[in-house]
Every structure is written in C-alpha cells, then in structure tokens.
Amino acid sequence: MEQKKYPATRTVHWPSGPVDACDEHAKQLVGLSNFLGAHVGVTAAAEGAECANCVNNAKAHNVKVRG
C-alpha cells in the first residue's frame, strides 16, 4: 500500500458529512463544533485515509500534492 503524505488517524463525523483528519485537525474540528454548539463523533479513520485539511492547506500554499 502506498504511504500517504498526510495520513489521517481520525474521522470526524461533522453534520455535513465525515471528514478524515490527522490528530491535530481532529482536535480543531471538535473544538470548532463545541464553539458552535454542535455535537460531532470521532472514530478511527479507515486505513489509507488522508487528512483533508492537510491536503487543502498544502494546495493553498502551492505545495505539490501526490495523487
């Protein structure tokens, strides 16, 4: 299996749908949902999942993203 550049360890079940995230981004999403008064669940990410926030951050900073 190919090693992901931004591996996700958690899936945050956001009201709009699941978001694969690294530990740091999962904590940030949970904090944001608490601030907004929403409840989110957090589970282990599927094997091979990639952190959506890390990927988007890399794209925003013009870093070449594999895939």
C-alpha positions as CSV (number, residue, x, y, z in Angstrom):
1,M,0.0,0.0,0.0
2,E,1.3,3.5,-0.9
3,Q,2.3,5.6,2.1
4,K,0.2,8.8,2.3
5,K,1.9,12.1,2.7
6,Y,-0.8,13.4,5.1
7,P,-2.2,10.3,6.9
8,A,-5.5,10.6,8.7
9,T,-5.9,8.9,12.1
10,R,-9.4,10.0,12.9
11,T,-12.7,10.5,11.1
12,V,-14.8,13.4,12.5
13,H,-18.5,13.0,11.8
14,W,-19.3,16.6,11.0
15,P,-23.0,17.5,10.4
16,S,-22.4,17.9,6.7
17,G,-20.6,14.5,6.4
18,P,-17.5,12.6,7.6
19,V,-14.1,14.3,7.4
20,D,-10.8,12.4,7.6
21,A,-8.3,14.2,9.7
22,C,-4.9,13.9,11.5
23,D,-5.0,14.2,15.3
24,E,-4.3,17.9,15.3
25,H,-7.1,18.8,12.8
26,A,-9.5,16.4,14.5
27,K,-9.0,18.3,17.8
28,Q,-9.5,21.6,15.9
29,L,-12.8,20.4,14.3
30,V,-14.1,19.1,17.7
31,G,-13.2,22.5,19.3
32,L,-14.9,24.4,16.5
33,S,-18.1,22.2,16.8
34,N,-18.2,22.8,20.5
35,F,-17.9,26.5,20.0
36,L,-20.8,26.4,17.5
37,G,-22.9,24.2,19.8
38,A,-22.8,21.2,17.5
39,H,-22.1,17.6,18.5
40,V,-19.6,15.6,16.5
41,G,-18.5,12.0,16.8
42,V,-14.9,10.9,16.3
43,T,-13.9,7.4,15.2
44,A,-10.7,5.8,13.9
45,A,-10.0,6.6,10.2
46,A,-10.1,3.9,7.6
47,E,-6.7,2.5,6.6
48,G,-5.2,4.6,3.8
49,A,-7.3,7.7,4.6
50,E,-5.7,11.1,4.1
51,C,-6.2,14.3,6.2
52,A,-8.5,16.5,4.1
53,N,-7.3,19.7,5.9
54,C,-3.6,19.0,5.5
55,V,-4.2,18.3,1.8
56,N,-6.1,21.5,1.3
57,N,-3.5,23.5,3.3
58,A,-0.8,22.1,1.1
59,K,-2.7,23.1,-2.0
60,A,-3.3,26.6,-0.7
61,H,0.4,27.0,-0.2
62,N,1.2,25.7,-3.6
63,V,2.9,22.6,-2.3
64,K,2.9,19.7,-4.8
65,V,0.4,17.1,-3.5
66,R,0.8,13.5,-4.7
67,G,-2.4,11.9,-6.0
